Amino acid sequence: MGIADQFKDKAQELAEQAKRKANEGKDSSGRERTHDASERASKTSQQGQNKAQQTGRQARDDVRNEFDR
């Protein structure tokens, strides 16, 4: 499993965690709280995916540079 996969898995795990917490909050506080948690989960997932992509690109570039030498 590559680093990019690990970041992607972690981002998905955090998004799922946020959704579960959002569902718990929905029971006690209503839709607004759920919407906020869902929005945060989406942003966290997006950030994790972006970071994974950057890490993957960097690893690819490092390998290319290594072979170019």
Secondary structure as UniProt FT lines:
FT   HELIX           3..29
FT   HELIX           31..68
//
